[in-house]
Amino acid sequence: MQYLSTRSADHRVSLSTALQEGLAPDGGLYVPERFPDFGPETFADCTTIEAVSERLLRPFVEGDPLADELTAICEATFGFPVRLRGVGRRTSVLELFHGPTAAFKDVGARFLADSLARLNENADQPLTILVATSGDTGAAVAAAFWKKPHVEVIVLYPKGKVSDRQEQQLTGWSDNVQTIAVRGVFDDCQELVKAAFQDEHWQSRKRLSSANSINIGRLLPQMTYYAYASLQHWRTHGTRPTVVVPSGNLGNGLACLYARECGLPIGDVIFATNENRPVTHYLDTGEWTPFESKETLATAMDVGNPSNMERLRHHWSTAEALAEAISAERVTDEQIQDQIQRGLDEWSTVWDPHTACAVDVRDRLARDTDRDWILVATAHPAKFPEVVEPLIGREVDIPESLAKVMARSHPPPEIDPNLSSLAHVVFDESPSVHP
């Protein structure tokens, strides 16, 4: 299996190279050259998510040094449960928040961390992971790579644009993980990452890679929980469920589409967005227009220029073609609040603001359609107490893993959103020096 750049089909590399480069030299994103053609029967003897993952990912590592390591990597990735929980009314919730940082990104980050640590065992220089986060990615990457040998991590997050609890998770690291607060929005952090990758000075000083969903190493393992959940549903109900994915930078939704392209029993795929509207605007008008990000209650989805739209437009080259593959629905802050407020009574569940977007889309569309639903629960509600607790009238218990990270939190350096400010901190100052 080879991986090609979205900007040049002639530029093809191995999986190991794609993982370590993160971004192609021409600025494009790596995508698989093809998708294997599976059916549900291919996984008949796979009863665990580790087994499903290994079977699904085997063609994607074909001919790569990681092929012999795949079993061990899958086992290292899933050291926590992934649950498909029925909540009634032909609806199940795919709970992806049982990992170390209580968010879906633990899966992709742990797979990528284990893979890169293995690939760099004999490298002369450590690999530097440069990652932008709107909240959950940075914590998941930091946790996955913390104290891993041969790899160092730099996490950029928008100061004041993540929840207090998310900030505590982002700043609870040391050793090979450095966190930096950027005075701007997520899109500024993302642009800094892209700029560093294309800057000769950075390239000469660091071996750069990324753990954002621009890295194909994040998307491939995220396919596996969609495969696992859809197979469970298929075996029980014999139907292809509609999957609703809360979407910001679009990597998680794209992973669901990739799983469906591989022949897994997935029906319609709906991207639930907040009031940031680049996806819905593109599908409505046929014109791709990035927007300034708008701050909402679903902070991890506050993305005005999602990176993975480049991959979506590579695979589905027009808005009409993409509209055949997905639909997208916008959800307001008022609708998010309403769903959280009603969650305990109607679903016996406390929703986080992002999963509440998926619930609202399901409620809106279920009135006119007869289908089964899987709603993707991307984060634990304890990560957003300032939003959730006033609406439900009580405190949300904090998972033990979150409490441990938050107890280590310390103030990070802060920078303006430009590459020279970032270089000053990374190359010239200790992480303990704060402006």
N, C-alpha and C positions, 0 to 999 in steps of 0.2 A: 504494500500500500504506500503510495506517495501522497504528498500534501502540496497543493499548489496555492499560489498567491491569488487573491481576488482581483489583483490588478495586472497579473501576467500569467496566463496559463502555461507559459513556457518555463516559468520558475517553479521547479518541483524539488522537494526535499523529503528526507525520511522523517518519521515521527519524532525521533530523538532530536533531530535538528530543529524541527518546528517547535518542540517544547522549549528548547534552550534559547532559541532566537526570540520567541514570543511573537514578534512582528516581522514580516518579511522585509528584506532590504529596500524594496520599492514602496514601503509604507502600507502594503496590503495585508490582509489577514489570511492565515492559512486555513484551507478547507480540504476535506478528503477528496481525492480524485474520483471516488465512486462510493456507493453505499452497498453493503452486502444485502442479499435478498433472503431474509429470514421469514419464517411463519411461526405461529404459536407452537406448532408441533416440534420445532427445533429445540424448544426449551422444556420438553415434556418431563425430563428427568432432573430439572433444575428447581429445587425447592427453596433455596436460600438466595438472598440478594448477591452474595459473593459468587455463587454458581452462575446466576443469570449474568452478572457483570463479566465474568471470565468468558462465557460463551459469546456474549454480544461483542466484546471488545477484541476478541481473538483476531478477526480479519483486519482490524485497524492497526495491529502491531505486527502484522505479517512481514517478515523480512527485516525486522528492526532488532537492535540489541535488547530492547525491552521485552521481546517476545518470551524469552526464557524466564523473565522476572514477573510475568503478568499475574500468576497465581498469588505470589507473595504480596504484590502491590494491591490487588483486590482485597486480600485479607487485611492488610494494614489500613486500607481506606475505610472499611466498614467495621469499626470497633464499637459501633453503637447501633441501635435499632432504627429501621425505617418502617413506619407503620401506615397501613391503609385502614382507616377507622370508619366504619359505617356510622352515619349520623341520622339515617332515616330519609324518607322521601326520595328514594332512588339516588341517594347522594352519599359519597364517601369523601373523606378528607385524607390527603396524602401528607402525613406529618413528617416534615424534613428538619425538625428543630431539636432532635434528641442528641445532636453531636456536641462537641466541646464548647462551641460558642453559640449554640441554640439557634442556628440559622442554616438554610439549605446549602450555603456555600462551603460548609465544612466538608461535604463530599468531594467536590472538585478540588478544593485546596489540599486535602490530605492525599488524594491521588497524585496531584502534581508534585507535592513536596516529596513524597516517597520516590517518585520517578526521577526527579532531578537530583536528589541526594545520591541515588544509585549511579546515575550517569556521570556525576562529577567526582567520583571517588578518587580518581587518579589525575584530576586537573591541577595545573600549576597555579591557577588563580581561582578563588571562589567565584561562583556565579552570583550576581546581584539581581535580586528580584525587586523591581520597581513597580509599585501597585497604587492605583488611585481607588478610593472607596467613597461611596455615599453612605456607608454605615457598616454593613455586615461583611463585605468582602475583606476589608482590612483586618478585622478581628479574626476571621477564619484563616486567612493567609498567615497572620502572625502566629496563631496557635499551631497551625500545621507545620510551619518551618522553624519554630522556636527550638533552638539548640540542635537543629539538624546540622551535621557536618557538611562542609564544602559549599554552603549556601548562606548568603546574607540577604536581609530584607529591608526595604525602605517603603514605608506606608505613608501616603499622602491623603489627608482628609480635609473637608471644608470646615473651618472653624465656625462654630455656632450653627451649623446646618445638620448636625446629627443629634440624637437624643443624648441627655446627660449620661445615661447608662451605656449607650453605645460608645461615647467618648471614653468612659472609664475602661471599657474593654479594649479600645484601640490603644490606650496609653499604659497598659499593664504589662509591658514587655521590656526586655533588656537583652544583653548578650549580642546575638547576631540579628536582632530586630530593632530598627529605629523608626519611630513614628514622628511625623512632622505635620503640624496644623497649617493649613493654607488659608490666607484671608481672601476667600472667594467662595465659589460654588463648586459642585462636583465636576462640572464641565471644565473648569479651570484646572483642577487636579488631573483630569484625564488628558488635557492638552499638554500639561507639563510632562507627563509620561511619554506621550508621542514625540514631543520635542526632544527629550533626552535621547530617545532611540535614534533620532535622525541627526544628532549633533556629534561632530567629529571629536570634540574635546571629551565628551562623555564616553564615546566609543573607545577612545584611547586609554581612558582611566579605568573603565569598568567593563566586565563581561555582563551585559545587560540581558535580562529576560523579564517577562511580565507574568503575573498571576491573575490579572483581570481576565474577564471573559473574552478579551481579545486573544488570549492564549488558548489554542485548540485543546490543550491538556486539561482545561477546565470543562469544556463542553462535552468531551467524550465520556467521562465518568458520570456526568449529569444525565446522560441518556439512560443510564442503567436503572435509576429509580423509576423512570417512566416505563421502562420495559417490565420491571418487577411488578409495579402496581397494575399495569394493564393486563399482564398475564394472570394475576390474582383475580381481577375482575372477570376476565374471559372464562377462566375455569369455573367460576361460581355462577355467572349469569349468562355466558355465551353471547355477550354483546360488546360492541366497541364503544367505550364511554367517551363523552365529551369532556375534555380536559380544559380547565380554566386556570391560567397561569398569571399571577401578578407580575407585571413586567415593567422594568425600568431601562436597563442597558441591553435587554432583550436576549441575553445569553441563555437564561433558563428556558424561555419560550422556544428558542431555536433548538435547544437540546431535545425538547419534546418533539419538535418537527423532525429532527434527525432520527429519533427512535421510530417514528411513524414511517419515515422513508426506508428504514431497515425492515419493514414488514410487521412491526409489532401491532397488536390489535387496539389501536387508538383511533377514535372517531374524529369529530371536529376539534380543532384547537382554537381557543379564544384567548387573546391577550387582554387581561384586565389592566387598564392604565389609570393613573390618577389624572389630575387636570393638566399635566404636561402632555402635549398633544401632537408630537411629531408623527407618531404612527397612524393615529386616526386621521390626521390631516392628509397624510400621503395616500391612504386608502380612499379617502373621500374625494381628493382632487387630482390624484395622479402625479402631483408635484412633490419632490422631496425637498423639504425646507427645515433645517434645524432651527430651534427656537431657544431663547434664553430659558434656563430652567426656572420653574416656579416652585416656591416652597409650599409643601402640603403636609398633611398629617402622616402620609406614607412616605417618609423621608428617603428611604432607600430607592424609591422609584422616581425621585425628582431629577430626571435626566432629560435635557432638551435636545441633545445630539447623541443618541445611542450608538455606540461603536458597532454593535452587531447588525445594525441596519445594512452595513456594507456586505456582510455575509448574506443576509436575506435577499438583497438586491442582486447578488451574484447568482444565487440559486433560482430566484424568481425575478426575472429581469425587468418586469413592468409591474405597475400597481395592480393591473388587472390579473396578472399571473399570481401575485402575492395574495390577492383577495380570494383566489381559488384555494389557497393553502390555509389561510387564517382569517379570522375576523378580530376586531378590536373594539372594546367598549370603554368609554371614559367614566370615571367614578369621581364624584365631588367629595370634598371634605365632609359636607353635611351627610351624605350617604354613608361614608365611612363611620362617622359617629353613630348614626342610626343603627347600623349593623352591629357594632360593638355593644351598644346599649341593649339590643334585643337578643344578643347571642346566647346568653344563659337561659333565657326563657324559651327561645325557639329551637335552639340546637344543643342545649346543655354544654355550651362551649364558650370560652373566653377567646375572642378573636384579637389578633394583633392588627394594626391598621392596614397592613399589606394584604393579609389573607381576607380581611373584611371587604377589600375590593373584589376579590373573586366571589365571595358570598353574594355581594350585591348584584354582580353580573348574572350569577345563577338564578337569583330570585326574579330578576327582571325578565330573563329569557325563558324560564321554565313555565311561565304562564301560557306561552303560545307553542311550546314544543313538547314532544313526548320522547324523552331520552334519559339515559343514565349519566351521572355526573361524577367527575373527580375534581375536587377543589384542592389546589396546591397551597398548603400551609407553609409559608416560607420562613417564618420566624416565631419564636416564643413570645407571648404577650408581655412577659416580665421585662423584655428589653425596652418597652415603651410605657413605663408607669405613668408619666405625666399626661399621656393621652388616654390610656385604658382605664386606670383606676378611678378617676372622677366619674366616668360614664357607667361603670358597673357598681360603684359604691363600696368597694372593698379593695384591699391590697392583693396583688398577685404574688404568689410564692416564687422566689428566685431559685432557679436550678443551681445546684451546688457548684457546677462547673463555672457558671457566670460569677458567682460570689467570690470564688478564688481569684479570678482574673481581676475583678474590680478592686479587690483589696490591695493589689500591687500597683494601682494607677499612680502616675506621677505627671507633672506638667511637661508638655512637649515643647520643643522650639516652634516658633511661629514665623512664617515667611509671607511676603507678598507673592502673588501668583506669576512669577517670572523665573526663567531658568537660571539666571545669575544668582538669585537669592537662594534657590535650591542648591546650586553648586557650592555656594559659600558655606552652607550648613554641612553638606555631605563631605566635601573635600577638605574644609579648613577648620571646622569646629567639632568639638566633642558633643555627643547628644545631650550631655548634661549642661551645656551652655545655652541659656534661654535669653532671647531679647527682652 
